[in-house]
């Protein structure tokens, strides 16, 4: 090689390229997830002509040693493979840690309603607890949770309002418009802000914060209908829970709404913290338990 040259050209460059490509390809193909980090035995490389030991850093990989072909130096291919393998091991450790966190607490720490597995037809939540399978009617359960929260807020300081970005006008009959005007303070305690702007027209300026995603017009119509049924102002406070139950129904998740696993688990945890969460506001059950024994009987296991 001329001393001023900066590159070396092989007489059979394509053959050398194919050899290196094939060797690297087969060596990398031998690596599998879960394999031990490849250990390359360092030993003196023999000079092809003199038979003397070469650079101590030279080595032969297991695959290449079988064919008698010299392998690349360790600071090239081997070092790259080892560094890549170390990075892979680090990622595998992180993945294992993430899986452990996703799997949740151990069986001894499993909450009463367990952990959500899936959603069935957009209506039921399937969860697994220590006893077996739990089926939850998500609308009925959320209705009870919303109702109990509204009752608590009502009893403490009134229900917090959520102003509407754009006030909505609503047409009602004259009697309902009169009720809204007469019982404005009571409705304000429920989180509503209603203004009468005509004989049969109201403007909705705020709704209960817990029901901010509900249809405001339908919600107000139903509440005014309840007030009309109660009639006497002295009975409105007595029937307040029934009005709250009507309102809670509007704020509950609807059938066919797809929930994520975190949303389903959050609902299960809210049920465990809520009084009387075993029944909805209308007396229907919100969840049922199927034990492993119940499931075994269905499939005639053990017979």
C-alpha positions as CSV (number, residue, x, y, z in Angstrom):
1,X,0.0,0.0,0.0
2,X,1.4,3.4,-0.9
3,X,2.1,5.5,2.2
4,X,0.0,8.4,0.9
5,X,-3.1,6.3,0.2
6,X,-6.1,6.5,2.5
7,X,-7.9,3.3,1.5
8,X,-7.1,-0.3,0.7
9,X,-8.7,-2.1,-2.2
10,X,-9.0,-5.8,-2.3
11,X,-8.4,-7.7,-5.5
12,X,-11.6,-9.7,-4.9
13,X,-13.6,-7.0,-3.0
14,X,-17.0,-8.6,-3.6
15,X,-15.8,-11.9,-2.1
16,X,-14.6,-10.1,1.0
17,X,-17.8,-8.2,1.3
18,X,-20.0,-11.4,0.9
19,X,-17.8,-13.2,3.5
20,X,-18.2,-10.4,6.1
21,X,-21.9,-9.9,5.4
22,X,-22.6,-13.7,5.7
23,X,-20.5,-14.0,8.9
24,X,-22.2,-11.1,10.7
25,X,-25.7,-12.2,9.5
26,X,-25.3,-15.7,10.8
27,X,-23.7,-14.6,14.1
28,X,-26.5,-12.1,14.8
29,X,-29.1,-14.6,13.8
30,X,-27.9,-16.9,16.6
31,X,-28.9,-14.4,19.3
32,X,-32.3,-15.1,20.8
33,X,-34.3,-13.3,23.6
34,X,-33.4,-14.9,26.9
35,X,-30.0,-16.2,25.7
36,X,-27.0,-15.6,27.8
37,X,-24.7,-12.8,26.6
38,X,-22.4,-14.3,24.0
39,X,-19.0,-14.9,25.4
40,X,-16.2,-14.7,22.8
41,X,-13.1,-16.5,23.7
42,X,-10.1,-14.3,23.3
43,X,-7.0,-16.2,22.2
44,X,-4.0,-15.4,20.1
45,X,-4.8,-15.4,16.4
46,X,-2.2,-17.3,14.3
47,X,-0.6,-15.6,11.5
48,X,-1.5,-17.5,8.3
49,X,2.0,-17.4,6.9
50,X,4.3,-17.6,9.9
51,X,2.1,-19.5,12.3
52,X,3.1,-17.1,15.0
53,X,0.6,-15.6,17.5
54,X,-0.9,-12.3,16.3
55,X,-2.5,-9.5,18.3
56,X,-3.8,-10.8,21.7
57,X,-7.1,-8.9,21.0
58,X,-7.8,-11.2,18.0
59,X,-10.3,-14.0,18.6
60,X,-12.4,-16.6,16.8
61,X,-16.2,-16.7,17.3
62,X,-17.7,-20.1,18.0
63,X,-19.3,-20.2,14.5
64,X,-16.3,-18.9,12.6
65,X,-13.8,-21.2,14.5
66,X,-15.6,-24.2,13.2
67,X,-15.0,-23.1,9.6
68,X,-11.5,-22.0,10.4
69,X,-12.2,-18.5,9.2
70,X,-10.8,-15.6,11.1
71,X,-13.3,-13.4,12.9
72,X,-13.3,-9.6,13.2
73,X,-11.4,-8.0,16.0
74,X,-13.2,-7.6,19.3
75,X,-13.3,-3.8,19.3
76,X,-15.5,-4.1,16.1
77,X,-18.2,-6.7,15.8
78,X,-18.0,-8.3,19.2
79,X,-18.0,-5.1,21.2
80,X,-21.1,-3.9,19.2
81,X,-22.9,-7.2,19.9
82,X,-22.1,-7.1,23.6
83,X,-23.2,-3.5,23.9
84,X,-26.4,-4.2,22.0
85,X,-27.1,-7.3,24.2
86,X,-26.5,-5.2,27.4
87,X,-29.0,-2.6,26.1
88,X,-31.5,-5.4,25.4
89,X,-31.1,-6.8,28.9
90,X,-31.8,-3.4,30.3
91,X,-35.0,-3.0,28.2
92,X,-36.1,-6.5,29.2
93,X,-35.7,-5.6,32.9
94,X,-37.7,-2.4,32.4
95,X,-40.5,-4.4,30.6
96,X,-40.6,-7.0,33.4
97,X,-41.0,-4.2,36.0
98,X,-43.8,-2.6,33.9
99,X,-45.6,-5.9,33.7
100,X,-45.3,-6.4,37.4
101,X,-46.8,-3.0,38.0
102,X,-49.7,-3.6,35.6
103,X,-50.5,-6.9,37.2
104,X,-51.6,-5.1,40.3
105,X,-51.3,-6.2,44.0
106,X,-50.9,-9.7,45.1
107,X,-53.9,-11.9,45.7
108,X,-53.8,-11.1,49.4
109,X,-54.2,-7.4,48.5
110,X,-57.0,-7.9,45.9
111,X,-59.9,-5.5,46.6
112,X,-63.4,-6.9,47.2
113,X,-64.6,-6.2,43.6
114,X,-61.3,-7.3,42.1
115,X,-59.7,-5.9,39.0
116,X,-61.5,-5.3,35.6
117,X,-60.8,-7.7,32.8
118,X,-63.1,-6.5,30.0
119,X,-66.4,-4.9,29.1
120,X,-69.3,-6.9,27.8
121,X,-71.6,-5.3,25.1
122,X,-70.9,-1.9,26.5
123,X,-73.1,-2.7,29.5
124,X,-71.3,-4.9,31.9
125,X,-67.9,-4.9,33.5
126,X,-66.2,-8.3,34.0
127,X,-63.8,-8.3,36.9
128,X,-61.8,-11.0,38.8
129,X,-61.5,-11.1,42.6
130,X,-60.4,-13.8,45.0
131,X,-63.7,-15.6,44.9
132,X,-64.1,-15.7,41.1
133,X,-65.9,-13.5,38.6
134,X,-67.7,-10.2,39.3
135,X,-70.3,-8.8,36.9
136,X,-71.1,-5.1,37.2
137,X,-73.9,-3.1,35.6
138,X,-71.8,0.0,35.0
139,X,-74.8,2.4,34.5
140,X,-76.6,1.3,37.6
141,X,-73.4,1.4,39.7
142,X,-72.4,4.9,38.4
143,X,-75.9,6.1,39.0
144,X,-75.7,5.2,42.7
145,X,-72.2,6.7,43.1
146,X,-73.4,10.0,41.5
147,X,-76.5,10.1,43.6
148,X,-74.6,9.5,46.9
149,X,-72.1,12.3,46.0
150,X,-74.9,14.7,45.2
151,X,-76.6,13.9,48.5
152,X,-73.4,14.5,50.4
153,X,-72.8,17.8,48.6
154,X,-76.4,18.9,49.1
155,X,-76.2,18.2,52.9
156,X,-72.9,20.0,53.3
157,X,-72.8,23.2,51.3
158,X,-75.0,22.8,48.3
159,X,-74.1,21.3,44.9
160,X,-71.3,23.1,43.1
161,X,-72.3,24.7,39.8
162,X,-70.6,24.6,36.4
163,X,-71.4,27.7,34.3
164,X,-72.1,27.0,30.7
165,X,-69.8,28.5,28.2
166,X,-72.8,29.4,26.0
167,X,-76.1,29.8,27.9
168,X,-78.9,27.7,26.5
169,X,-82.6,28.8,26.1
170,X,-85.3,26.3,26.7
171,X,-89.1,26.3,26.1
172,X,-91.3,25.2,28.9
173,X,-94.9,25.6,29.8
174,X,-96.1,28.6,31.8
175,X,-96.5,26.5,35.0
176,X,-92.9,25.2,34.9
177,X,-91.5,28.6,34.1
178,X,-93.4,29.9,37.2
179,X,-91.9,27.0,39.3
180,X,-88.4,27.9,38.2
181,X,-89.0,31.5,39.2
182,X,-90.5,30.7,42.5
183,X,-88.0,28.1,43.6
184,X,-84.9,29.7,42.2
185,X,-83.1,29.5,45.5
186,X,-83.8,25.8,45.8
187,X,-82.7,25.2,42.2
188,X,-79.5,27.2,42.9
189,X,-78.8,24.9,45.8
190,X,-79.0,22.0,43.4
191,X,-76.4,23.7,41.1
192,X,-78.7,25.3,38.6
193,X,-78.8,28.9,37.5
194,X,-82.0,29.6,35.5
195,X,-83.4,32.9,34.4
196,X,-86.9,33.4,33.1
197,X,-86.8,35.7,30.1
198,X,-90.4,35.1,28.8
199,X,-93.7,33.6,29.8
200,X,-92.6,30.1,28.6
201,X,-88.8,30.6,28.1
202,X,-85.9,30.0,30.5
203,X,-82.2,30.5,30.0
204,X,-79.9,27.9,31.5
205,X,-76.7,29.6,32.7
206,X,-75.2,26.8,35.0
207,X,-75.8,23.2,35.8
208,X,-74.5,20.9,38.6
209,X,-70.7,20.3,38.2
210,X,-71.2,16.6,38.7
211,X,-73.6,16.6,35.7
212,X,-71.7,18.9,33.4
213,X,-71.6,16.3,30.6
214,X,-75.4,15.7,30.7
215,X,-77.8,17.2,28.2
216,X,-78.7,20.5,30.0
217,X,-82.1,20.9,28.5
218,X,-83.3,17.4,29.2
219,X,-81.9,17.6,32.7
220,X,-83.8,20.9,33.5
221,X,-87.0,19.6,31.9
222,X,-86.9,16.5,34.2
223,X,-86.2,18.4,37.3
224,X,-89.0,20.9,36.6
225,X,-91.3,17.9,35.9
226,X,-90.4,16.5,39.4
227,X,-91.1,19.9,41.0
228,X,-94.5,20.0,39.2
229,X,-95.4,16.6,40.6
230,X,-94.4,17.6,44.2
231,X,-96.6,20.7,43.9
232,X,-96.5,22.2,47.4
233,X,-93.4,24.1,48.3
234,X,-93.4,22.6,51.7
235,X,-92.9,19.2,50.3
236,X,-90.0,20.0,48.0
237,X,-87.4,19.6,50.6
238,X,-88.9,16.3,51.7
239,X,-88.8,15.0,48.1
240,X,-85.3,16.4,47.4
241,X,-83.8,12.9,47.3
242,X,-86.2,11.9,44.6
243,X,-85.2,14.9,42.6
244,X,-81.5,14.1,43.2
245,X,-82.1,10.6,42.0
246,X,-83.6,11.9,38.7
247,X,-80.5,14.2,38.3
248,X,-78.1,11.4,39.1
249,X,-79.5,9.3,36.3
250,X,-78.5,12.0,33.8
251,X,-74.9,12.0,35.0
252,X,-74.3,8.2,34.8
253,X,-72.4,6.5,32.1
254,X,-74.6,5.3,29.3
255,X,-74.9,1.8,27.8
256,X,-72.6,1.2,24.9
257,X,-70.0,3.6,26.1
258,X,-66.6,2.0,25.8
259,X,-64.5,2.3,29.0
260,X,-60.8,1.7,29.3
261,X,-59.4,-0.7,31.9
262,X,-58.3,2.3,34.2
263,X,-61.8,3.8,33.9
264,X,-63.4,0.4,34.8
265,X,-61.1,-0.1,37.8
266,X,-61.8,3.5,39.0
267,X,-65.5,2.7,38.9
268,X,-65.0,-0.5,40.9
269,X,-62.9,1.4,43.6
270,X,-65.7,4.1,43.8
271,X,-68.2,1.4,44.3
272,X,-66.2,0.0,47.2
273,X,-66.1,3.5,48.8
274,X,-69.8,4.3,48.3
275,X,-72.6,3.5,50.7
276,X,-75.4,1.3,49.4
277,X,-73.5,0.8,46.1
278,X,-74.9,-2.7,45.9
279,X,-78.2,-1.3,44.6
280,X,-79.0,1.5,42.1
281,X,-81.4,4.3,43.0
282,X,-84.3,2.2,41.7
283,X,-83.5,-0.8,43.8
284,X,-81.9,-3.0,41.1
285,X,-78.6,-4.8,41.9
286,X,-75.5,-3.2,40.6
287,X,-73.2,-6.3,40.7
288,X,-73.3,-10.0,41.2
289,X,-70.6,-12.5,42.3
290,X,-70.0,-15.8,40.5
291,X,-67.7,-18.0,42.6
292,X,-65.4,-20.5,41.1
293,X,-67.7,-23.2,42.5
294,X,-70.6,-21.6,40.6
295,X,-68.6,-21.6,37.4
296,X,-67.5,-25.3,38.0
297,X,-71.1,-26.3,38.3
298,X,-72.0,-24.6,35.0
299,X,-69.3,-26.6,33.2
300,X,-69.9,-29.8,35.2
301,X,-66.3,-29.8,36.4
302,X,-65.5,-32.4,39.1
303,X,-68.3,-34.7,38.1
